[in-house]
C-alpha cells in the first residue's frame, strides 16, 4: 500500500510557508505496477510527471525501469491481496511550495497504479549529482564473471566443505 501522509512533514511544510520560504526541493521515488502494459506504464509515469510539473518545477528524473524487488510487497486490493516481486521504478526530483507538495502527496497516495512511493527532501545539487552518476554508470561496460575466478571460487568452496576441524 502507498505510504500514508506524514503529519509532522505536513506541519513542517505549513510552518515554512507561513515563515515565507516559498519552495523546497523533493525527490519522489515510486514503484509502478509491473503488470501494466508498456503503454499504460508510460501513461502512468507521464501522469505523475505532469502532476509534478503542474504543482512545481522539475529538476531531474529517472525514466521507469523494470526491476526485481529486494523483497515482496503485498497490497490489499478490492479483488484480494496482491504480491509484487518486481515493479517499474522511476524517480523525479521537483521543486514545489508547501501547499503544492501536500497536493502531490495526496494525489500520489491515491494513485492505484503506484504500488509504493517515498518522498524525500533533497537539494538541486544532490539531484543533479545523482543524475550524473547514473549516466556515468550507464556508460560503463557491464561486468562479466571471469571464468578463471569462478573456477577458483568453486575449488575453494569444495576445499572448505571438506575441511575437518
N, C-alpha and C positions, 0 to 999 in steps of 0.2 A: 504494500500500500504506500502511497505517496506520503512524504514527510508532513507531519502536522505543523501548522504555523507556530513559530516560537514567539510567545507573548513578550518575553524580555527583549527580543530583537525588534519587534514592532514598536514597543515603548521607546527603545533607544532611537529608532528612526524618527519617531514623532518628536522626541526631545531635540534631535539635531535640526529638524525642520523649524521648530519654534526658535531655536538658537540662531537661525539664519544661515545654516550650512545648506547650500542648495542641493548638492547631489553627492553620491558616493559611487564607487566602482564595485561591482559584484561579479562573481563568476557562477553561472548556473550550469551544473553538470547533470545530465539526465539520461536515463535508460528508456528507450522506446521498445514497445512490444516486438519481439523477434518474429512473430507470426504474421506481421503486416507484410503485404506485398511491397516490393521496392517502391512503386509509385505512391502508395499510401504512406510509407515511411517518409519519403521525401516531402509529401504534403504536410505530414505531422510536424516534421522539422521546420519547414517553411512557416507554418502557423505559429510556432514558438518564436521563431526569428522575427516575424512581423509583429508579434505582440511586444517583443523587447524593443524593436525599432519605434513602435508607436508610443511607448512609455519612456523611452530614453535613447541613448546613443550607443551603437555597437562599437566595441573596441577591438575585439579579436574573436575568432571562432574556430571550432574544430568540427568538420563535417561528420555525420554519423558513420560509424564503422561497426560491423557486427563483431562482437567479442564473446568469448566464453567467460561466464561469471565465475568468480572465485568461490562462490557458494550459491546455493539455490535460494531464490527469492520466492516466497509464497504469498499469494494475494487472494483474499476472499472476494469473489465477484457474485453477481446475482445468479449466475449459472452454476456456481460452485467454486471450489478452490482451484487456483491455477498455480503451477510451479514453473519457474523460469530458470533455466541453466545457461541461457545466452540472451543477449539483447543488443540492440543498436545503441552505442554510446556516442553522445555528442556533448559539446560544451560551448557556451557562448559567454564572453565577458562583455558587460554592458555598464553604462553609467546611467543612473536614474535618481530621481528625487525620492524622498522617503515615501510619499504617497504613491508614486509610480511603482516603487519596489513592492509595497504592500499589495497593490493590484496585480502585479506579476505573480507573486507568490500564491495569491488566491486562485488565479487562472490556471497556473501550472498544477496546483494541488487537485484541481477538479478535472484535469485532462485525463481521460480514461486510457489514452494511448501511451501515457508515461507511466512506467512501472514504478520507478523510484527517481528521486532527484535530490540534489544538495545545492544550496545557495550559500556562497561564501563571500565575505568581504575581502577585497583584494586591492591592488593598485594597477594603474595602467602599465607601469614599468614591468611589474611581475608578469602581467598577462602577455605583454609583447615578448618578454624573455622566454616564457613557456612556449610561445608560438615559434620563436626562432629555434629553440632546442628541438621541438618536434620536427621542424623542417630539416634540420641537420641530421637527426636520427633517421629520417626517411631516405636521405641521400646515402647513408652508409650501407655497404653491402651486407646482406644477410649472413649471419654466422652459420657455418655448416660444421657439423661434428667431424673432427678428424678421425679417420678410421683407425689409425695407429693408437691414438689416445683412448678410443673406446675399447680397443683390444687390451691395452694395458690395464684399463679400469676393470674390465671383466676378469682378467687374470688376478688382479689384486683382490677383487671381491671373492673369487674362488679360494685364494690363499687364506683370506681372513676367516672364511667359513670352516676351513679345515684346521685352523689353529686350535691347539689344545692348551689350556692353561693349567 
